[in-house]
Amino acid sequence: MQVGSKARGLVRVLRAPTFLNSNRFLSHGVPAIEAPSHSSRQQWRPHSAFSSQSLPFSGIIRQRIEQHSMCSMLTARASFSSVEVGPTEAVKELYNKMLKSVVAQTMPPNAWLWSLIEKCENHEDIKLLFDMLQNLRRFRLSNLRIHENFNCNLCREVAKACARVGALDFGKKTLRKHNVYGLTPSIGSVHHLLLYAKKHNDVGLMVEVMKLLKRNDLPYQSGTADIVFSICYNTDNWQLISMYSKKFVKAGVKLRETTFDTWMEFAAKIGDTESLWKIEKLRSEMMKQHSLRTGFSCAKGFLLERKPDNAASIIQLLIQNLSVAKRAGVLVELQKLISEWSLEVVKRQKEEDRKALAASLITDIPVMVSGLQNMGLELSVSMEELSKEGALT
């Protein structure tokens, strides 16, 4: 019976590999290697301290690692229509080295884990990274009695790696406070995923990330608002920017100048003067002076209300308060107001209101420019777009 029991044990080693000393160390979806069974009371000790009785089993483990490495199972396989991309060689090699260390019941050096994160280049690399994180967490808990998560810097780098290679399914896992990987969610991790959403104009991802932020009790921050507002502006989603602005303001977030730039420029672009002046009131409570973009947004608001003299005055005040280096941008913004904004804002109005707005802008923009010139400003801008017949209609 004893011989039969040992034989069955060996069969289990060869046929149904698990990770380390217990089924607790088995990561779902990633086969691993079984180490020799020890007494549950036996304390952790270095591989060199193993008794001579454990050596034969250690040899079996080393053999099984070579024969049944997870990495070899994930290498690219050809199919009739496509080729499945596997993990990169650099990640496979480092993963195997860390795996051997853990099976030998020694904690891999921190540098190896940082290197593994840095080397990830595709989704399968990230899959191996998360498998290793899960097993290292179990090892820390069971063998080293370390209950704390990995440090915050490492957790942010994991999220950054996920965003870098587009492994968004794993990236979202970094934002969950209850996870099996020893990761602590942070606003830095949120920003890495939001920046990916901004780069790809992915509104759906942005909404998912913001839901995870709230669900996992992460704070709204000014940097978060800056990215979210940019995504809403770039994807032309006024409804979302209005919704999130209320959340950020209610949370008491002090918005950045660049955030007000985006928000006010959007309001002016769609011709929503009511929202524009509400945003301007909030901006004036947080900062003393206008930026180039917020100043011109107010000028556009005055033009929409048929107040060209007010528009000229605020541009003059803007020039006085801007540094010499930034004053060159005034002509650029003024030309964009004439050539681009006037066309855009008219197109966004209801059909029955377009003709009246176009007529008012054709009349009032030249009045504004003349007002600036009468104030002693030397301006050289093209009014050609306004002078064309039917230019704004």
Secondary structure as the mmCIF struct_conf table of DSSP 4:
data_model
#
loop_
_struct_conf.conf_type_id
_struct_conf.id
_struct_conf.beg_label_comp_id
_struct_conf.beg_label_asym_id
_struct_conf.beg_label_seq_id
_struct_conf.end_label_comp_id
_struct_conf.end_label_asym_id
_struct_conf.end_label_seq_id
HELX_RH_AL_P HELX_RH_AL_P1 GLN A 2 ARG A 15
BEND BEND1 ALA A 16 ALA A 16
BEND BEND2 PHE A 19 PHE A 19
STRN STRN1 LEU A 20 LEU A 20
TURN_TY1_P TURN_TY1_P1 ASN A 21 ASN A 21
BEND BEND3 SER A 22 SER A 22
HELX_RH_3T_P HELX_RH_3T_P1 ASN A 23 PHE A 25
HELX_LH_PP_P HELX_LH_PP_P1 LEU A 26 SER A 27
TURN_TY1_P TURN_TY1_P2 HIS A 28 GLY A 29
BEND BEND4 VAL A 30 VAL A 30
STRN STRN2 GLU A 34 GLU A 34
HELX_LH_PP_P HELX_LH_PP_P2 ALA A 35 SER A 37
TURN_TY1_P TURN_TY1_P3 SER A 40 ARG A 41
HELX_LH_PP_P HELX_LH_PP_P3 GLN A 42 TRP A 44
HELX_RH_3T_P HELX_RH_3T_P2 HIS A 47 ALA A 49
TURN_TY1_P TURN_TY1_P4 SER A 52 SER A 54
HELX_RH_AL_P HELX_RH_AL_P2 LEU A 55 GLN A 67
BEND BEND5 HIS A 68 HIS A 68
HELX_RH_AL_P HELX_RH_AL_P3 MET A 70 MET A 73
TURN_TY1_P TURN_TY1_P5 LEU A 74 LEU A 74
BEND BEND6 THR A 75 THR A 75
STRN STRN3 ARG A 77 ALA A 78
BEND BEND7 PHE A 80 SER A 81
STRN STRN4 VAL A 83 GLU A 84
HELX_RH_AL_P HELX_RH_AL_P4 GLU A 89 VAL A 103
TURN_TY1_P TURN_TY1_P6 ALA A 104 GLN A 105
HELX_LH_PP_P HELX_LH_PP_P4 MET A 107 PRO A 109
HELX_RH_AL_P HELX_RH_AL_P5 ASN A 110 LYS A 119
BEND BEND8 ASN A 122 ASN A 122
HELX_RH_AL_P HELX_RH_AL_P6 HIS A 123 SER A 142
TURN_TY1_P TURN_TY1_P7 ASN A 143 ASN A 143
BEND BEND9 LEU A 144 LEU A 144
BEND BEND10 GLU A 148 GLU A 148
HELX_LH_PP_P HELX_LH_PP_P5 ASN A 149 ASN A 151
HELX_RH_AL_P HELX_RH_AL_P7 CYS A 152 VAL A 165
TURN_TY1_P TURN_TY1_P8 GLY A 166 GLY A 166
HELX_RH_AL_P HELX_RH_AL_P8 LEU A 168 LYS A 173
TURN_TY1_P TURN_TY1_P9 THR A 174 LEU A 175
BEND BEND11 LYS A 177 HIS A 178
BEND BEND12 VAL A 180 TYR A 181
HELX_RH_AL_P HELX_RH_AL_P9 ILE A 187 LYS A 199
TURN_TY1_P TURN_TY1_P10 HIS A 200 ASN A 201
HELX_RH_AL_P HELX_RH_AL_P10 VAL A 203 ARG A 215
TURN_TY1_P TURN_TY1_P11 ASN A 216 ASP A 217
HELX_LH_PP_P HELX_LH_PP_P6 LEU A 218 TYR A 220
HELX_RH_AL_P HELX_RH_AL_P11 SER A 222 ASN A 234
TURN_TY1_P TURN_TY1_P12 THR A 235 ASP A 236
HELX_RH_AL_P HELX_RH_AL_P12 TRP A 238 LYS A 250
TURN_TY1_P TURN_TY1_P13 ALA A 251 GLY A 252
HELX_RH_AL_P HELX_RH_AL_P13 GLU A 257 ILE A 270
TURN_TY1_P TURN_TY1_P14 GLY A 271 GLY A 271
HELX_RH_AL_P HELX_RH_AL_P14 THR A 273 MET A 286
BEND BEND13 LYS A 288 GLN A 289
HELX_RH_AL_P HELX_RH_AL_P15 LEU A 292 LEU A 304
TURN_TY1_P TURN_TY1_P15 GLU A 305 ARG A 306
HELX_RH_AL_P HELX_RH_AL_P16 PRO A 308 ASN A 321
BEND BEND14 LEU A 322 LEU A 322
HELX_RH_AL_P HELX_RH_AL_P17 VAL A 324 LYS A 336
HELX_RH_PI_P HELX_RH_PI_P1 LEU A 337 TRP A 341
HELX_RH_AL_P HELX_RH_AL_P18 SER A 342 LYS A 347
TURN_TY1_P TURN_TY1_P16 ARG A 348 ARG A 348
BEND BEND15 GLN A 349 GLN A 349
HELX_RH_AL_P HELX_RH_AL_P19 GLU A 351 ASN A 374
TURN_TY1_P TURN_TY1_P17 MET A 375 GLY A 376
HELX_RH_AL_P HELX_RH_AL_P20 GLU A 384 SER A 387
BEND BEND16 LYS A 388 LYS A 388
TURN_TY1_P TURN_TY1_P18 GLU A 389 LEU A 392
#
